[in-house]
Amino acid sequence: MELFRIKNDIPFMSYGRLTTTISLVTFILAVFFLATRGLNFGVDFTGGTIMEVSYPQAANLDNIRKAVDNIGLKEATVQNFGSSRDVLIRLPAKTDISVANLSEHVKEALVAADPAAEVRRVEAVGAQVGAELYENGALALFFVIVGIMLYLWLRFEWRFAVAAIIANMHDVVIILGFFAFFQWDFNLTVLAAVLAVLGYSVNESVVVFDRVRENFRKMRKASVVQVIDNAITRTMSRTIITHFSTQLMVLSMLLFGGEALHNFALALTIGILFGIYSSVLVASPIAMYLGVNRANLMGDTEKKPEVAEATP
């Protein structure tokens, strides 16, 4: 579907060195912030206490946050759980107080703010569990990357696989760099957003690469640069429509989804914005620099069928 059509090809590849330089600088900055500031891991990874509180009516999350803040637990996260009447409170791990005493202090603060508050569940998440979640999350990220590389290698060619992974890892590292710089809470929902961005970005790369392969069949006298420029230009309408509609949905979660979805939507917003850039202006130039051409992409499909021997 095309809402508009660009008549003349845009010379994207002529800006390849500039865009890859910008990406390299941004990538280095993100790595720097990750190394110096580090990620602000949430209770899911560091361990802590989870409390489930129920109210007879819709809970006032702002009042609950104020009640928790007043007892010195500003790092706690408060969100609805299941319904508007149920609230999940995540408390960071404290070495100077037991889980029982900590939960009792929180319960007293909540009851003082609203006598109808009822604590239904208190659960401690140990540091060992958090470490296991961290390791499993890293493994999930690794297997997604390997799966994407194998898929692109089999579907296209290894140069495209390498280019797409570099572009996708560029998106992931930049997301992590933002979270490190602003010290936003990094939890399992953010990790899920990072994995979603990987799949989302590679989808855009596949669309462009498919058009590049198709162009190599049709534009036999065109150069590699002309083929790639045409492929990106011809997919621009689809790219704009897809990313605009997706970003509208993510922005609705960011603005109206509450604290539970805020960091998830924030990571997706960063990933989508940089995903557009990297899929077009990072993956394609890298593939070109790696030497992709008609011969190594088309393979045996360029060979003409043998002429059958004439029968006597």
C-alpha positions as CSV (number, residue, x, y, z in Angstrom):
1,M,0.0,0.0,0.0
2,E,1.4,3.4,-1.0
3,L,-0.2,6.7,0.1
4,F,2.4,8.6,-1.9
5,R,5.1,7.7,-4.4
6,I,8.5,9.3,-4.8
7,K,9.3,9.6,-8.5
8,N,13.1,10.2,-8.3
9,D,15.4,7.9,-6.2
10,I,16.8,9.6,-3.1
11,P,20.6,9.2,-3.0
12,F,20.8,7.7,0.5
13,M,24.1,5.9,-0.1
14,S,25.8,9.1,-0.9
15,Y,25.4,10.0,2.8
16,G,26.5,6.5,3.9
17,R,29.8,7.6,5.5
18,L,28.1,10.5,7.3
19,T,25.2,8.3,8.7
20,T,27.5,5.5,9.8
21,T,29.9,8.1,11.5
22,I,26.9,9.5,13.4
23,S,25.9,6.0,14.4
24,L,29.4,5.2,15.5
25,V,29.6,8.3,17.7
26,T,26.2,7.7,19.2
27,F,27.1,4.0,19.8
28,I,30.3,5.0,21.6
29,L,28.5,7.5,23.8
30,A,25.9,4.8,24.7
31,V,28.7,2.4,25.6
32,F,30.5,5.1,27.6
33,F,27.3,5.8,29.7
34,L,26.8,2.1,30.2
35,A,30.4,1.7,31.4
36,T,30.4,4.8,33.7
37,R,26.9,5.0,35.0
38,G,25.6,1.5,34.5
39,L,22.0,0.4,34.4
40,N,19.6,1.1,37.2
41,F,18.3,-2.5,37.7
42,G,14.9,-2.8,39.2
43,V,13.6,-5.3,41.8
44,D,13.2,-8.0,39.2
45,F,17.0,-8.2,38.9
46,T,18.4,-6.9,42.2
47,G,15.9,-8.6,44.5
48,G,13.6,-7.0,47.0
49,T,10.0,-7.3,48.3
50,I,6.7,-7.5,46.4
51,M,3.5,-6.6,48.1
52,E,0.0,-7.1,46.7
53,V,-2.6,-4.7,48.1
54,S,-6.3,-4.6,47.5
55,Y,-8.9,-1.9,47.8
56,P,-12.7,-2.0,47.8
57,Q,-12.7,0.8,45.1
58,A,-10.3,2.0,42.5
59,A,-7.0,2.6,44.1
60,N,-5.4,6.1,44.1
61,L,-1.9,5.3,42.9
62,D,-0.6,8.9,43.6
63,N,-1.7,8.7,47.3
64,I,-0.1,5.2,47.6
65,R,3.2,6.5,46.2
66,K,3.2,9.5,48.6
67,A,2.6,7.1,51.5
68,V,5.5,4.9,50.5
69,D,7.7,7.9,49.8
70,N,7.0,9.3,53.2
71,I,8.7,6.3,54.9
72,G,11.9,6.7,52.8
73,L,11.1,4.2,50.0
74,K,11.3,6.6,47.0
75,E,12.8,3.8,44.9
76,A,9.6,1.7,45.2
77,T,7.4,1.2,42.2
78,V,3.6,1.2,42.5
79,Q,1.3,-0.1,39.7
80,N,-2.1,-1.6,39.2
81,F,-2.2,-5.4,39.1
82,G,-5.0,-7.2,37.4
83,S,-7.7,-4.6,38.1
84,S,-7.9,-0.9,39.2
85,R,-8.6,-2.1,42.8
86,D,-5.5,-4.2,43.1
87,V,-2.0,-2.7,43.5
88,L,1.4,-4.2,43.2
89,I,4.2,-2.5,45.2
90,R,7.9,-3.4,44.5
91,L,10.3,-2.5,47.3
92,P,14.0,-2.5,46.8
93,A,16.2,-4.8,48.9
94,K,17.2,-3.4,52.3
95,T,20.1,-4.9,54.3
96,D,19.4,-3.0,57.5
97,I,15.8,-4.2,57.9
98,S,14.1,-7.6,57.5
99,V,11.4,-8.3,54.9
100,A,8.8,-8.7,57.7
101,N,9.6,-5.4,59.3
102,L,9.8,-3.6,56.0
103,S,6.4,-4.9,54.8
104,E,4.9,-4.0,58.2
105,H,6.1,-0.4,57.9
106,V,4.6,-0.2,54.4
107,K,1.3,-1.7,55.6
108,E,1.0,0.9,58.4
109,A,1.7,3.7,56.0
110,L,-0.9,2.4,53.6
111,V,-3.6,1.9,56.3
112,A,-2.9,5.4,57.6
113,A,-3.5,6.8,54.1
114,D,-6.5,4.6,53.5
115,P,-8.0,2.4,56.2
116,A,-9.6,0.2,53.6
117,A,-6.2,-1.0,52.3
118,E,-5.8,-4.8,52.6
119,V,-2.4,-6.5,52.1
120,R,-3.0,-9.8,50.5
121,R,0.5,-11.0,49.7
122,V,4.0,-10.3,50.6
123,E,6.8,-12.1,48.7
124,A,10.6,-11.7,48.9
125,V,12.6,-11.8,45.7
126,G,16.1,-12.9,46.6
127,A,19.3,-11.6,44.9
128,Q,19.9,-15.1,43.6
129,V,16.5,-15.1,41.8
130,G,17.4,-11.7,40.4
131,A,20.8,-12.9,39.2
132,E,19.0,-15.9,37.4
133,L,16.6,-13.5,35.7
134,Y,19.6,-11.4,34.6
135,E,21.3,-14.4,33.1
136,N,18.2,-15.7,31.5
137,G,17.5,-12.3,30.0
138,A,21.0,-12.1,28.6
139,L,20.6,-15.6,27.1
140,A,17.3,-14.6,25.5
141,L,19.0,-11.6,23.9
142,F,21.9,-13.8,22.7
143,F,19.6,-16.5,21.1
144,V,17.4,-13.8,19.4
145,I,20.6,-12.3,17.8
146,V,21.8,-15.7,16.7
147,G,18.4,-16.6,15.3
148,I,18.1,-13.4,13.4
149,M,21.6,-13.9,11.9
150,L,20.8,-17.4,10.8
151,Y,17.5,-16.4,9.3
152,L,19.0,-13.6,7.3
153,W,22.0,-15.7,6.3
154,L,19.7,-18.4,4.9
155,R,17.2,-16.0,3.3
156,F,19.7,-13.6,1.8
157,E,23.4,-13.7,2.2
158,W,25.9,-13.4,5.1
159,R,26.8,-9.8,4.3
160,F,23.1,-8.8,4.9
161,A,23.1,-10.9,8.1
162,V,26.1,-9.1,9.5
163,A,24.8,-5.7,8.4
164,A,21.4,-6.2,10.0
165,I,22.8,-7.5,13.3
166,I,25.2,-4.5,13.5
167,A,22.3,-2.1,12.9
168,N,20.0,-3.9,15.3
169,M,22.7,-4.0,18.1
170,H,23.2,-0.3,17.4
171,D,19.5,0.2,18.4
172,V,19.7,-2.0,21.5
173,V,22.9,-0.4,22.8
174,I,21.4,3.1,22.3
175,I,18.3,2.1,24.2
176,L,20.5,0.8,27.1
177,G,22.6,4.0,26.8
178,F,19.5,6.2,27.3
179,F,18.5,4.1,30.4
180,A,22.0,4.3,31.8
181,F,22.3,8.1,31.2
182,F,18.9,9.0,32.7
183,Q,19.1,6.2,35.3
184,W,15.6,5.0,34.4
185,D,14.5,1.8,36.1
186,F,15.5,-1.3,34.0
187,N,13.3,-4.3,34.7
188,L,11.8,-7.3,32.9
189,T,9.3,-5.2,31.0
190,V,12.1,-3.1,29.5
191,L,14.0,-6.2,28.6
192,A,10.8,-7.4,26.8
193,A,10.8,-4.1,24.9
194,V,14.4,-4.5,23.9
195,L,13.7,-8.0,22.5
196,A,10.6,-6.5,20.7
197,V,12.7,-3.8,19.1
198,L,15.1,-6.4,17.8
199,G,12.3,-8.2,16.0
200,Y,10.8,-4.9,14.8
201,S,14.0,-3.5,13.4
202,V,14.9,-6.7,11.6
203,N,11.5,-6.7,9.9
204,E,12.3,-3.3,8.4
205,S,15.7,-4.5,7.2
206,V,14.1,-7.6,5.6
207,V,11.7,-5.4,3.6
208,V,14.6,-3.3,2.3
209,F,16.8,-6.3,1.6
210,D,13.9,-8.1,-0.3
211,R,13.6,-5.0,-2.5
212,V,17.3,-4.9,-3.1
213,R,17.3,-8.6,-4.2
214,E,14.4,-7.9,-6.5
215,N,16.1,-4.9,-8.0
216,F,19.2,-6.9,-8.8
217,R,17.0,-9.1,-11.0
218,K,15.2,-6.1,-12.7
219,M,17.9,-3.4,-12.8
220,R,20.7,-5.4,-14.5
221,K,22.6,-2.4,-15.8
222,A,22.4,-0.4,-12.5
223,S,25.2,-0.1,-10.0
224,V,25.0,-1.4,-6.5
225,V,24.5,2.1,-5.2
226,Q,21.6,2.8,-7.6
227,V,20.0,-0.6,-6.7
228,I,20.1,0.2,-3.0
229,D,18.9,3.8,-3.3
230,N,16.0,2.6,-5.4
231,A,15.1,-0.1,-2.9
232,I,15.0,2.3,0.0
233,T,13.1,5.0,-1.9
234,R,10.5,2.5,-3.1
235,T,9.8,1.3,0.4
236,M,9.7,4.8,2.0
237,S,5.9,4.9,1.8
238,R,5.5,1.6,3.6
239,T,8.1,2.6,6.2
240,I,6.4,5.9,7.0
241,I,2.9,4.3,7.3
242,T,4.1,1.4,9.4
243,H,6.3,3.3,11.8
244,F,3.8,6.2,12.2
245,S,0.9,3.8,13.1
246,T,3.1,1.8,15.4
247,Q,4.5,4.9,17.1
248,L,0.9,6.2,17.7
249,M,0.1,3.0,19.6
250,V,3.3,3.2,21.6
251,L,2.8,6.9,22.4
252,S,-0.7,6.0,23.7
253,M,0.9,3.5,26.1
254,L,3.5,6.1,27.1
255,L,1.0,8.8,27.8
256,F,-2.0,6.9,29.2
257,G,-0.6,3.5,30.2
258,G,0.5,4.5,33.7
259,E,3.7,3.6,35.5
260,A,3.3,-0.1,34.7
261,L,3.8,0.6,30.9
262,H,5.8,3.8,31.1
263,N,9.4,2.4,30.8
264,F,8.2,-0.4,28.4
265,A,6.7,2.3,26.1
266,L,9.7,4.5,26.5
267,A,12.1,1.8,25.4
268,L,9.9,1.0,22.4
269,T,9.7,4.7,21.4
270,I,13.5,5.0,21.4
271,G,13.9,1.7,19.6
272,I,11.4,2.6,16.9
273,L,12.8,6.0,16.2
274,F,16.4,4.7,16.0
275,G,15.1,1.5,14.2
276,I,13.9,3.6,11.2
277,Y,17.3,5.3,11.0
278,S,19.4,2.2,11.4
279,S,17.4,0.0,9.0
280,V,17.8,2.5,6.2
281,L,20.9,4.5,6.9
282,V,23.1,1.9,8.8
283,A,22.3,-1.6,7.6
284,S,22.3,-0.8,3.9
285,P,25.6,1.2,3.8
286,I,27.3,-1.6,5.9
287,A,26.0,-4.2,3.4
288,M,27.4,-2.1,0.6
289,Y,30.8,-1.7,2.3
290,L,30.9,-5.5,2.8
291,G,30.7,-5.9,-0.9
292,V,27.2,-7.1,-1.6
293,N,26.5,-7.4,-5.3
294,R,24.4,-9.2,-7.9
295,A,26.8,-12.2,-8.1
296,N,27.0,-13.1,-4.4
297,L,23.3,-12.3,-3.7
298,M,21.7,-14.0,-6.7
299,G,23.9,-17.1,-6.8
300,D,22.7,-19.9,-9.0
301,T,19.5,-18.0,-9.9
302,E,21.5,-16.0,-12.5
303,K,22.5,-19.1,-14.3
304,K,20.7,-19.8,-17.5
305,P,19.0,-23.1,-17.9
306,E,20.8,-25.5,-20.1
307,V,19.4,-25.9,-23.7
308,A,18.1,-29.4,-24.2
309,E,20.0,-31.4,-26.8
310,A,18.2,-31.7,-30.1
311,T,16.7,-35.1,-30.9
312,P,17.8,-36.7,-34.2
